[in-house]
């Protein structure tokens, strides 16, 4: 066996074999385009790879800022502790720190900012901070004693706050710059400048837009801090970048690597020495990808996102509890924290230096992301910088265009959201805490904070409303033509399709005659009937059954599962089919129309 050799194979040999398995289709049919306008190939080789860092901690820092990665510098488990009272925060933080948490992290409020030292005590010296202080930063820092022992970050990003809230105050920004300069003297080892891309991510931005916004914001703060008199290296040492990690595992991993490449390029142009150009990154799992329904699937989503973050080389990580949208429980908070402990102690990600290094796919993706983000960053700078780009509503429109594409893919189920637009569980009962976006007259158009699953969750809520007012859930009848083997495929498709909107199904027994079909319609009250069967069954006796039913039940709306040939579509429409439902249908729009029609029926019943 040791002397056995395998013949060398070329990429052309692989293409021949691939096309054989594709049954005549070209390999090019496997190409796909990402939301970043990057063409993804089915196979990458060393011919795709451009020159990369030979080792972690070197060259452009794509492989991390430390020579030994997480082996010597483990990422900080920075779970944001949820709380209702100050005493609850004190108790829960103490408990978390004894059970594996390695950084102090929670959202601030007026009460907590004033009692910060009282609540934390000696913990402020023993653990680094990981706090996005937002508008409470000045208040909090004023209540802290000066000291070099404070580490981590208590930082804010005024520009992102402007974009989130829609307000812009130049005076507040100038005052913030002065406060950062003052804080540098009081807390030399504490980072206080955050570049937060989470609002862009939750608004629907792609990875290129997040990277470009981060670079432009970082440059803006560097310029403002140095203009105030702060030395370049001190200004750089105050910064930490925050990213949300989405569902596309390799894209998100490459995003973090590309972020360091871009920031290295920028700081090199500023003239910083190599040992100061490394980027500090705080990451959190995405809210944009999470669902209210079937929330346990969020465990898989957050695990995937946390895994990508660690492989991407973050310094701080927050994993959201799987039921956070409905109000996290102590159990889900513990599971979220333990997820990071599993990545350390069982997946051993703190024992391997840069596990993703050398992957031709990841290296190529990193290079393409970095180049596209650099080009967009230059566009932002040409428009006057990040602040001007936001004030003229240009960046918001760019992000909204990407979100519209993502939303359409979810609505047509090209993008699967398990438990929401596919494999929905109709017997679920949930409570959702919804963020309402209020638009007011502002100087900056806000970036709405959204989730991809929200449109379908709204349909489920409407279905629950109809069920409450009618005493029964909204239903669609499924008229099954022929034997089970004839109608099962389209029956199963329609079940999955309709359940995404909270619509229940009443399926018939196998139907072969007009009389059997008429009996089924007489026994079930739904005003919507979808005919399911094979194309052969449709042509054999489907037309006959539809014509008779339309005459006997003129108020019923008939749908057809599948998309007939163009020459047959007009016949079906003439005979009474209102809509064809198939894999390319817009699931959201179809379900919304059905529920709206059923809602009108409820209103008319109440009026009667």
Secondary structure, DSSP 8 states (H G I E B T S, - for coil): -TT-------HHHHHHHHHHHTTT--GGGG-EE-TTS-EE-S---TTT-----SSTTSTT-TT-SSTTGGGTS--EE------SSHHHHHHHHHHHHHTT--EE-----HHHHHTHHHHHTTHHHHSEEEEE-GGGHHHHHHTS---TT--EEEEE-HHHHHHHH----HHHHHHHHHHHHHHHHH-TT-EEEEEE-HHHHHTT--HHHHHHHHHHHHHHHHHHHHHTT--HHHHHHTEEEEEEE-S-HHHHHHHHHHHHHHHHHHHHHHT--GGG----EEEEE-STT--STTTTHHHHHHHHHHHHHHHHT-SEEE---TTGGG---HHHHHHHHHHHHHHHHTS-TTSSS-TTTT-HHHHHHHHHHHHHHHHHHHHHHHTTSHHHHHHTTHHHHHHHHHHHHHHHHHHTTSS--BTTTBS--TT-------------S-SS-------TTHHHHHHHHHHHHHHHHHSS--EEEEEEBSSHHHHHHHHHHHHHHHHTTT-EEEE-S-B-SHHHHHHHHHH---SEEEEE--HHHIIIIIHHHHHHHHHH-TT-EEEEES---HHHHHHHHHHTEEEEE-TTS-HHHHHHHHHHHHHHHHHHHHH-
